[in-house]
Amino acid sequence: MIGRIHSLETFGTVDGPGIRFILFMQGCALKCQYCHNRDTWDLKGGKEMTLEEVLSEIEPYLNYYRSSGGGLTVSGGEPTLQGEFVKELFTAVKERWNLHTTLDTNGINDPNKLAGLYDVTDLFLLDIKHINNEKHMDLVGVPNLRVLETARWLSDHGKKMWIRHVFVPTKNDDEQDLLDLGRFIGRLNGVEKIDILPYHQMGIYKWEALGEKYPLEGVPSPTDEEVERAKRLIEQGRQEAQQQGA
């Protein structure tokens, strides 16, 4: 089986527990204005690799992954666009080495069609770009309905999740939106962690290299105070939802 791979990282420490091998798949269906990996969008880009070639890249570092409680994380782009390849990869690392598997996904694809992949996934890093559907469409080019459906599906099927939210000043810093995001998360089961990721501009050069104008030119990264405010509002909304459901 062949996969289209953008890049790989052998000692990742933020995309799941422990030390991890991070495989970045090529191709994405979203057009996030703040994307720092603009070069991953093209489904025909990247490098073709076989399953065995990827496994041979992982094997030399197994002791680090095992001893740290880490494993394999597949990210992107959007890995579910190559869901069959990722499913076979996760199955192989479990059968051969019993490695922990994590899927970093934007949740935009039908979870009912990905059940086979989700069955061999131990942890989901689910990116919720915006809780407001209209603003979500403006920010990434598609509605958020499938993303929220995926979150509910994972919740209903007993899956473990880390919710990720890239916090962008002027784009998703509205108080009501942050409270609503927290309320939505508060109604989910299996959420182990909420990651608020401050927007940064480190990927601008990739847009420029492709001859494209960066959509958020002039938008600053959030201050520490702005990030703390976002965390506080999301947590407030989460607690409200949990208290109502108690």
Kinemage of the C-alpha trace (Angstrom):
@kinemage 1
@onewidth
@group {chain A} dominant
@subgroup {mainchain}
@vectorlist {calphas} color= white
{ca met a 1} P 0.000 0.000 0.000
{ca ile a 2} L 1.229 3.478 -0.922
{ca gly a 3} L 0.751 6.693 1.033
{ca arg a 4} L 1.568 10.269 0.110
{ca ile a 5} L 3.764 11.671 2.856
{ca his a 6} L 4.624 15.307 3.458
{ca ser a 7} L 7.278 14.818 6.146
{ca leu a 8} L 8.111 12.982 9.347
{ca glu a 9} L 9.477 13.755 12.795
{ca thr a 10} L 11.172 11.180 15.009
{ca phe a 11} L 11.069 12.905 18.421
{ca gly a 12} L 7.753 14.711 18.751
{ca thr a 13} L 6.690 15.679 22.273
{ca val a 14} L 3.458 17.675 21.907
{ca asp a 15} L 1.238 15.566 19.637
{ca gly a 16} L 0.170 12.966 22.157
{ca pro a 17} L 1.696 11.423 25.302
{ca gly a 18} L 5.399 10.641 25.593
{ca ile a 19} L 7.968 10.765 22.802
{ca arg a 20} L 6.357 10.117 19.435
{ca phe a 21} L 7.046 9.446 15.795
{ca ile a 22} L 4.989 12.013 13.862
{ca leu a 23} L 3.972 11.212 10.294
{ca phe a 24} L 2.568 14.165 8.341
{ca met a 25} L 0.304 13.044 5.515
{ca gln a 26} L -0.097 15.029 2.302
{ca gly a 27} L -3.406 16.602 1.319
{ca cys a 28} L -6.083 18.640 3.088
{ca ala a 29} L -9.696 19.578 2.354
{ca leu a 30} L -9.637 22.709 4.526
{ca lys a 31} L -8.155 26.070 3.548
{ca cys a 32} L -7.271 27.510 6.945
{ca gln a 33} L -6.250 31.139 6.656
{ca tyr a 34} L -3.558 30.643 9.287
{ca cys a 35} L -2.195 27.339 7.959
{ca his a 36} L 1.517 27.018 8.701
{ca asn a 37} L 1.833 24.013 6.369
{ca arg a 38} L 0.331 25.495 3.207
{ca asp a 39} L 2.406 23.090 1.145
{ca thr a 40} L 0.431 20.121 2.501
{ca trp a 41} L -2.817 21.054 0.763
{ca asp a 42} L -2.105 19.518 -2.659
{ca leu a 43} L -3.327 15.910 -2.672
{ca lys a 44} L -0.840 15.080 -5.420
{ca gly a 45} L 2.166 16.563 -3.646
{ca gly a 46} L 4.532 15.002 -1.150
{ca lys a 47} L 6.483 11.788 -1.454
{ca glu a 48} L 5.121 8.322 -2.085
{ca met a 49} L 6.078 5.760 0.557
{ca thr a 50} L 5.056 2.167 1.095
{ca leu a 51} L 3.798 0.887 4.419
{ca glu a 52} L 7.042 -1.013 4.961
{ca glu a 53} L 9.113 2.084 4.223
{ca val a 54} L 7.265 4.021 6.910
{ca leu a 55} L 7.605 1.153 9.383
{ca ser a 56} L 11.353 1.013 8.738
{ca glu a 57} L 11.582 4.703 9.664
{ca ile a 58} L 9.815 4.054 12.986
{ca glu a 59} L 11.634 0.898 14.096
{ca pro a 60} L 15.056 2.393 15.082
{ca tyr a 61} L 13.422 4.573 17.733
{ca leu a 62} L 11.080 2.036 19.336
{ca asn a 63} L 12.892 2.023 22.681
{ca tyr a 64} L 12.355 5.772 23.091
{ca tyr a 65} L 8.656 5.500 22.303
{ca arg a 66} L 8.079 2.537 24.589
{ca ser a 67} L 10.089 3.829 27.548
{ca ser a 68} L 8.356 7.242 27.473
{ca gly a 69} L 4.818 5.938 27.042
{ca gly a 70} L 4.771 7.420 23.565
{ca gly a 71} L 4.043 5.961 20.160
{ca leu a 72} L 2.942 6.970 16.675
{ca thr a 73} L 0.966 10.074 15.734
{ca val a 74} L -0.329 10.606 12.206
{ca ser a 75} L -1.081 14.208 11.299
{ca gly a 76} L -1.182 16.287 8.126
{ca gly a 77} L -2.573 17.848 6.086
{ca glu a 78} L -5.587 15.740 6.933
{ca pro a 79} L -4.749 12.050 7.497
{ca thr a 80} L -8.302 10.742 7.054
{ca leu a 81} L -8.072 11.634 3.352
{ca gln a 82} L -5.721 8.633 3.234
{ca gly a 83} L -7.661 6.741 5.864
{ca glu a 84} L -7.062 3.250 4.482
{ca phe a 85} L -3.293 3.727 4.520
{ca val a 86} L -3.370 5.118 8.074
{ca lys a 87} L -5.593 2.236 9.216
{ca glu a 88} L -3.134 -0.322 7.845
{ca leu a 89} L -0.222 1.553 9.426
{ca phe a 90} L -1.881 1.712 12.844
{ca thr a 91} L -2.822 -1.968 12.596
{ca ala a 92} L 0.770 -2.891 11.737
{ca val a 93} L 2.417 -0.953 14.593
{ca lys a 94} L -0.030 -2.487 17.050
{ca glu a 95} L 0.470 -6.035 15.807
{ca arg a 96} L 4.263 -5.773 15.589
{ca trp a 97} L 5.150 -3.514 18.517
{ca asn a 98} L 1.946 -2.769 20.472
{ca leu a 99} L 2.514 0.977 19.982
{ca his a 100} L 0.088 3.648 21.149
{ca thr a 101} L -1.609 5.348 18.166
{ca thr a 102} L -2.829 8.935 17.886
{ca leu a 103} L -4.733 10.584 15.041
{ca asp a 104} L -4.493 14.366 14.599
{ca thr a 105} L -7.596 15.245 12.572
{ca asn a 106} L -9.829 18.175 11.662
{ca gly a 107} L -12.840 15.826 11.783
{ca ile a 108} L -14.126 16.930 8.382
{ca asn a 109} L -14.710 13.413 7.014
{ca asp a 110} L -17.647 11.112 7.786
{ca pro a 111} L -16.802 9.175 10.979
{ca asn a 112} L -19.158 6.359 10.004
{ca lys a 113} L -16.947 5.635 6.990
{ca leu a 114} L -13.787 5.702 9.107
{ca ala a 115} L -14.840 3.241 11.817
{ca gly a 116} L -12.122 0.777 10.809
{ca leu a 117} L -9.427 3.413 11.288
{ca tyr a 118} L -10.966 4.701 14.498
{ca asp a 119} L -11.027 1.156 15.936
{ca val a 120} L -7.209 1.051 15.881
{ca thr a 121} L -6.757 4.626 17.153
{ca asp a 122} L -6.058 5.077 20.872
{ca leu a 123} L -6.260 8.878 21.038
{ca phe a 124} L -7.756 11.603 18.848
{ca leu a 125} L -6.383 15.136 18.608
{ca leu a 126} L -9.510 16.821 17.270
{ca asp a 127} L -9.100 20.342 15.891
{ca ile a 128} L -12.173 22.521 16.315
{ca lys a 129} L -11.373 25.664 14.340
{ca his a 130} L -14.486 27.658 15.230
{ca ile a 131} L -17.730 26.832 17.025
{ca asn a 132} L -19.727 29.342 14.941
{ca asn a 133} L -20.566 27.781 11.581
{ca glu a 134} L -20.590 31.003 9.542
{ca lys a 135} L -17.275 32.136 11.013
{ca his a 136} L -15.866 28.641 10.524
{ca met a 137} L -16.664 28.866 6.811
{ca asp a 138} L -14.946 32.248 6.599
{ca leu a 139} L -11.855 30.969 8.424
{ca val a 140} L -11.317 27.590 6.748
{ca gly a 141} L -13.653 27.474 3.731
{ca val a 142} L -16.093 24.746 4.820
{ca pro a 143} L -18.911 24.356 7.394
{ca asn a 144} L -18.182 22.950 10.843
{ca leu a 145} L -21.185 20.576 10.944
{ca arg a 146} L -19.165 17.452 10.154
{ca val a 147} L -16.472 18.462 12.650
{ca leu a 148} L -19.029 18.687 15.451
{ca glu a 149} L -20.620 15.441 14.270
{ca thr a 150} L -17.220 13.751 14.529
{ca ala a 151} L -16.776 15.069 18.070
{ca arg a 152} L -20.159 13.667 19.080
{ca trp a 153} L -19.422 10.344 17.353
{ca leu a 154} L -16.153 9.974 19.237
{ca ser a 155} L -17.927 10.888 22.474
{ca asp a 156} L -20.710 8.358 21.867
{ca his a 157} L -18.246 5.589 20.988
{ca gly a 158} L -16.067 5.952 24.078
{ca lys a 159} L -13.023 7.408 22.344
{ca lys a 160} L -10.346 9.457 24.117
{ca met a 161} L -9.867 12.998 22.821
{ca trp a 162} L -7.693 16.037 23.169
{ca ile a 163} L -9.564 19.041 21.787
{ca arg a 164} L -7.359 21.539 19.982
{ca his a 165} L -8.275 25.116 19.158
{ca val a 166} L -5.965 27.533 17.350
{ca phe a 167} L -6.671 30.908 18.945
{ca val a 168} L -6.518 33.774 16.427
{ca pro a 169} L -7.107 37.420 17.433
{ca thr a 170} L -9.961 39.020 15.432
{ca lys a 171} L -11.044 35.594 14.115
{ca asn a 172} L -12.193 33.466 17.047
{ca asp a 173} L -11.710 35.668 20.103
{ca asp a 174} L -15.369 36.658 20.589
{ca glu a 175} L -16.500 36.033 24.175
{ca gln a 176} L -19.752 34.315 23.196
{ca asp a 177} L -17.984 32.009 20.739
{ca leu a 178} L -15.441 30.960 23.360
{ca leu a 179} L -18.182 30.278 25.905
{ca asp a 180} L -20.147 28.301 23.305
{ca leu a 181} L -17.060 26.264 22.446
{ca gly a 182} L -16.609 25.429 26.103
{ca arg a 183} L -20.278 24.451 26.427
{ca phe a 184} L -19.993 22.144 23.436
{ca ile a 185} L -16.866 20.487 24.858
{ca gly a 186} L -18.561 20.171 28.250
{ca arg a 187} L -21.264 17.967 26.725
{ca leu a 188} L -18.707 15.508 25.308
{ca asn a 189} L -17.426 12.345 26.962
{ca gly a 190} L -13.793 11.271 26.767
{ca val a 191} L -12.151 14.720 26.591
{ca glu a 192} L -8.867 14.361 28.470
{ca lys a 193} L -7.351 17.720 27.576
{ca ile a 194} L -8.140 21.065 25.927
{ca asp a 195} L -5.219 22.618 24.046
{ca ile a 196} L -5.458 26.323 23.202
{ca leu a 197} L -2.783 26.867 20.564
{ca pro a 198} L -1.759 30.522 20.081
{ca tyr a 199} L -1.760 31.584 16.440
{ca his a 200} L 1.718 32.236 15.036
{ca gln a 201} L 3.121 33.515 11.750
{ca met a 202} L 5.938 31.008 11.224
{ca gly a 203} L 4.372 29.545 8.095
{ca ile a 204} L 4.104 32.777 6.101
{ca tyr a 205} L 7.218 31.944 4.088
{ca lys a 206} L 5.515 28.821 2.724
{ca trp a 207} L 2.672 30.912 1.296
{ca glu a 208} L 5.197 33.298 -0.224
{ca ala a 209} L 7.196 30.403 -1.700
{ca leu a 210} L 4.034 29.300 -3.505
{ca gly a 211} L 3.480 32.823 -4.798
{ca glu a 212} L 0.356 33.337 -2.687
{ca lys a 213} L -0.748 36.192 -0.473
{ca tyr a 214} L -0.954 35.302 3.219
{ca pro a 215} L -4.618 35.815 4.254
{ca leu a 216} L -3.915 36.997 7.804
{ca glu a 217} L -1.197 39.482 7.001
{ca gly a 218} L -1.085 42.026 9.809
{ca val a 219} L -2.932 39.879 12.346
{ca pro a 220} L -0.719 39.656 15.465
{ca ser a 221} L -0.106 36.609 17.589
{ca pro a 222} L -2.159 36.736 20.794
{ca thr a 223} L -0.639 38.009 24.013
{ca asp a 224} L -0.337 35.750 27.045
{ca glu a 225} L -3.227 37.668 28.598
{ca glu a 226} L -5.445 37.060 25.564
{ca val a 227} L -4.665 33.342 25.621
{ca glu a 228} L -5.449 33.129 29.339
{ca arg a 229} L -8.749 34.948 28.745
{ca ala a 230} L -9.664 32.417 26.042
{ca lys a 231} L -8.806 29.504 28.327
{ca arg a 232} L -10.853 31.023 31.143
{ca leu a 233} L -13.937 31.551 28.977
{ca ile a 234} L -13.773 28.079 27.444
{ca glu a 235} L -13.409 26.531 30.888
{ca gln a 236} L -16.326 28.600 32.169
{ca gly a 237} L -18.523 27.356 29.337
{ca arg a 238} L -17.386 23.768 29.883
{ca gln a 239} L -18.224 23.883 33.572
{ca glu a 240} L -21.632 25.409 32.860
{ca ala a 241} L -22.498 22.568 30.486
{ca gln a 242} L -21.308 19.917 32.913
{ca gln a 243} L -23.295 21.415 35.778
{ca gln a 244} L -26.432 21.511 33.633
{ca gly a 245} L -25.945 17.887 32.675
{ca ala a 246} L -25.274 16.713 36.225
